[in-house]
Amino acid sequence: LSSFIQTLQNRWSSVNSALCVGLDPDPSKLPLHLKGRSDAIFEFCKHIVDATADLACAFKPQIAYFAALGAEDQLQAIIDYIHRLYPHVPVVLDAKRGDIGATAQQYAREAFERFKADALTVNPYMGFDSIEPYLEYADKGIFVLCRTSNAGGTDLQGLTVPSDSDPRGQCLFEHVARLCAGPWNKNGQLGLVVGATFPSELSKVRQLVGDMPLLIPGIGAQGGDIVATVEHGQSSKGQGMLINSSRAILYASSGEDYQDKARQVALETRDAIRQVLVPKPAKAAT
Amino acid sequence: LSSFIQTLQNRWSSVNSALCVGLDPDPSKLPLHLKGRSDAIFEFCKHIVDATADLACAFKPQIAYFAALGAEDQLQAIIDYIHRLYPHVPVVLDAKRGDIGATAQQYAREAFERFKADALTVNPYMGFDSIEPYLEYADKGIFVLCRTSNAGGTDLQGLTVPSDSDPRGQCLFEHVARLCAGPWNKNGQLGLVVGATFPSELSKVRQLVGDMPLLIPGIGAQGGDIVATVEHGQSSKGQGMLINSSRAILYASSGEDYQDKARQVALETRDAIRQVLVPKPAKAAT
């Protein structure tokens, strides 16, 4: 097992939480008293991290929010902060990179050497050789887009492609799931991104990939149902999920109580997920 | 027509060149006398731009090479430099972004407001609503990945999906081409990325999309043949292509003569392309 997957499994065991807290700092939604500060998005993320770290199995900063502002330094600072204060909580950098080998090597450097992320999201459209350079970082996790949570996800991912086992074919996202559970997963470090907004498809993916970690966006603001998500997404061991919530936690309040409110929503979300997880570990009640 | 497409067409007419010069500054390959300078990749790109601007229909910086080094400031500087000194040569930022709407908005800001690129490459795997936010910048160009030049491109793009017009189906990349030539192209600002390494597939795409601009990587270091590429890729007007060359030009020499050698390779490449373009415009000989 890669050390990212090991860290994740340790984290799942120790906190019994599948909640992944997404860090998407939208400057227009920051609490008023932070607006205008040059380090506003770092400060905001730091407060969210401090308020939710004990409830989270992982943090997932979305690089686009930092890049739009030219605030890569603040992204680096928040990842450093998490590593320093909460070393048991892995950081998944959400960047959805996808390019040919020589360029993918540069993106891998960006994610793993510059930002020191523990895992990265990537796009499969360009095929295996566009994923392979990331696999050279064998201790890192790679989450490949499979079935995304947005409505347009169906445009390509829902197309019928040939299947070895079913003459009626399969959806493209199922083909991606099979590739990632099979030949593409050379070092056992792959996971998949599967949206919460299509529970039956989440269920299909889970059947195809065994206990592979699934990063599941789409609950909360995007409308995915927690109970259906956990019922369909959990592995046979009652885990295997990073259920992401960003906006519902980050912007639970726009007042000075945003840390308290963020914690409250994170706690409720963790517990709502936990109630559906089976089998419940002995320490689930702590 | 969007103003990017207009700029591009003006450029094609005025210089009769389909050569797009890719700016992929790999620090390990820079000329010795630049190594170690804090602005080495900006200086290198500036010298390449100066040496090739009159031969190019466009420049295409690859963001990964800058991001790996934390050198976004140098990317910004080189785009500013091109805009200032060579305002008729559009800049295509190669970033292959792909994410849900709210995040795509941030990537659009990054590309068009922060870096002031004239066009951007994007990934279609997440569907139309992941492309739509870029279309709000109606004067910009958007190149959607269709059939990429790498060997693994076939893994997904070559899968057979249903077709309205052919009971045998079509390849996924053909489906993407049809979407981009049809319902996705709301403001007439889309182009496609189609690799030079599969000329017969380039030909299929051209048939499907009319005169749409095609960004064509894969000649030179990647092995695509120029004659076959131009024969199969040009539009009915004898243009419609941005044929990208990066490494063959950038690293034509690792000595102090790299500017001269880069210009020489760019000139040869432009002329090799020009010889195959039909119909030859009256001013082709100048």
Interface residues (C-beta under 8 A of the other chain):
Chain A: D24 D26 Q62 A64 Y65 A67 A68 L69 G70 E72 K96 R97 G98 D99 I100 G101 A102 T103 A104 Q106 Y107 R109 E110 E113 R114 N123 P124 Y125 M126 G127 F128 D129 S130 E132 L145 T148 S149 N150 A151 G152 G153 T154 D155 L156 Q157 L159 T160 V161 P162 L172 H175 V176 L179
Chain B: D24 D26 Q62 A64 Y65 A67 A68 L69 G70 E72 K96 R97 G98 D99 I100 G101 A102 T103 A104 Q106 Y107 R109 E110 E113 R114 N123 P124 Y125 M126 G127 F128 D129 S130 E132 L145 T148 S149 N150 A151 G152 G153 T154 D155 L156 Q157 L159 T160 V161 P162 L172 H175 V176 L179
